[in-house]
Amino acid sequence: MASTDSRIVPLLLSVNAGYVDTAGFLALQGLFTAHVTGNFVTLGAALALGTSGAVAKLLALPVFCVVVIATRLAGTLLSRRWSRAFEILIVVKLALLVIGAALAIHFGPFHHGDSREAIITGMVLVAAMAIQNGGHRIYLPSSPPSTLMTGTTTQVMIDLADRIYVGDKGQAPPSARLVQMSVNVLVFALGCGAAALLFARLGSWCFAVPPIIAALTLAVRLAGPQPAR
């Protein structure tokens, strides 16, 4: 049976990803900080419509890629000395989210997405989400992704279809997987909704929430069994 932390941590990661992505999109002129490939679409829109934020959208993917590579290398090196490598990476992500929140609160609202302050804030948040994405894939490989919900939603629909009609597949997909993926999509959507609501009410102060969720994620991991090296 899966431990409590292995069930809760992916959900906390998903709600945080949905929250940060939505808050970043609203505050930073359409910048996706977690689902970074979505910036290709918004970059095209920015170029076609003449809106701001093109520079940040161009930078998001290379920054994301570099940080994921650094996360993998750091995790490999840390794992040689400590069994809590994932937790150390969560601490770094938490620190970046705190810095991102401080920048957003201090410099926001961002009326121009290509201002230096907006770009720095955006890239800090992109780096935080890159660490989350990399860490999730490395240390929680059996859990659904916390940011890319299209693939998870597609698999949910396929599993539903296979449960409606098994056909020659022999047996229906396990219900536990269907429930896990469905809940993952739901909490991501809740994170998106919460970010939109709090941004409308609090503006840039809404960025104070992600560090709290990250700290809770760290606490849950530390309360769980120590991983084997």
N, C-alpha and C positions, 0 to 999 in steps of 0.2 A: 504494500500500500504506500502511496506517495506521502511524503512528510508534509506537515502543514505549510512550511516555508516554500516547498516546491509547488504548492497549489496557489499560494497567495502572492508570491513574488511576481510571477508572470502577469497577474491581474493588475498589480500596482504599476508595473512597467507599462502596461497597455494604457491605463488611465492617464499616466503621466505623459506618454507619447501623444495621445489625443489632445490633452490639455495644452502642451507646449506647442504642438503643431498649429492648433487653432489660434492660440494667443499670439504666436509669432506671425501668422498670416494676417490677423487683424491689425496688429500693432506695427508691423514692419512692411507695409505696402505689398502684401501678397507673397511674402517669403515663407516657403515651407521649410521648417527647421528639422523635421523628422523624416517626412516622406520627400526626400530631397529631389528625387527624379521628377516630382510634380512641378519643380521649378522650370523644367523645359517648357511646359505649357504656359506658365505665367510669364516666362521670359518672352516667349513669342507674343503674348498679349501685350506686354509692356512695350516691345519694339513696334508692334502694329498700331497701338493706340497712343504711343508717345508718353506713357505714364512712367513714373520713377521706379527705381528698384532693380534695374537691369544688371548693374554691377554686382549687387549682392546675390542675385540669382545665378549669375555666372560663376561666382566664387563658391557657392554652396556645395556643389558636387565635389570639386577637387579638395576642399577643406574636409568634407565628410570622408572622402577616400583616404586621405593622409592620416586622419585621426583613427579610422578603423585599422589601418596597417599598424599604427603606433600602439593601438589597443591590443592587437594580436601579439606583437613583439613584447610589449610590457607584461602581458598576461603570461606568456611563456617563460620569461625571465623570473617573474615573481613566483610562479608555481614551483620553481626549483628550490625556493627557500621557505615559502609559506604556503599553507593549505588554504588561506583566505584570499587568494588572488582576486577573485570576483568581488569580494567585499572592498578590497583596496580600490578597485576600479570604480565601484559605486561611490566611494568617498570622493574620488576625483570628479566624477560626474556631479555629485552634490555641490562641490566647490564651484564648478563652472556654472551651475544653475543659480547659485547665490550671487556670483559675479554678474551673470546675465540679468538677474532680477534687479540688482543694484544699478546697473547701467540703464536698464529700461525705466526704472523709477526716476533716476536722476535726470536723464536726457529726454525721456518721453514727454508728451506724445511725439511720434516721428512723422512729420508731415512730408518729408522727402526721403524715400527709401534708399537713395544713393548718398545720403550725408555720411560723413565719417563715423558719427556716433551710431547711426542706424546699422551700418555695415559691421562695425565692431561688435555691437550687441547681437546682431544676427549670427555672426560667425561663432561667437562664444556659445550660443544656444545650439547651433548646428554641431559643434564639437561635443557638447554634452550628450546630444542625441546619438551621435556617432559612437560614443563610448557605450551607451546603452544598447544600441543595435549590435555592435561587435560582441560585447559581453554576453548578451542574450544568446546569440548564435553559438558562441563558444561554450558557455557554461550551462545553458538550458536548452540543449539542441532538440529535445523532444517536445518542448512547448511551442505553441503557435507563435509566429512573429508578433512583436508588440507594436509595430508601426504599419506594416504593409498588409492592410486588411482585405484587399481585393482577392488575393490568393486564398486567404482563410475563408472569406465569404463564399467563394466559388466551391471550395471543398465542402463547406457546410451544405450547400445546395445539392452537390453530387451525392453526399451521404444521405440526405433526405430522400432524394430520388431512389437511391438503392434500398432504402428502408421501405419505401412505398411499393417497389417491385424488385424483388431479389433477382428474378430471372435465372440465368445459368451461372451466376456468381457464387452460388453455393450457400452463402450466408450474408446477412445484412452487416454493414459496418458496425463496430462496437459503439454502443450508446454513449459510453464515457468520453470518447473522442469527440462525438458530435456535441455533447454538452460543453466540454472544455472549449472548443472553438467558438461556439455560440456565445458563451459567456465572455470570451476574449473580445469578440466584436462588440458586444453590448457595453462593456466597461470602457472600451476605446471611444464609443459614441457618447457615453456619459461624460468622459473627460472633455470631449469636444464641446458638448453642450454647456458644461460647467464653465469652461474658459470663455465661451461667447457671452454667457450671462454675466460673469464677473467682469469681463472687459467692458461691457456696456455700463456696468454700475461703478466700477472702480478705476477704469482706464489702466494705466501701466502698473498700478499696484496689484493687478491680477497675477503678475509674475512672481509674487511672493509665495504662491501656492506650490509650484513644482518642487522647490527645495524641501518643503515639508513632506511631500509624498516620497521624495528620494530618501529623506532621513528615515521615514517609516519603513521603506524597503530595506534599508541597511539594518534597522533594528530587527526586522523579521528574519533576515538572513543570519544575523549574529545570534539570535535566539535559537536557531535551528541547530541540528547536529553539525559538528565540524567535518568538512569534506575531507576525504582521503587524498593525500598527495600523490 
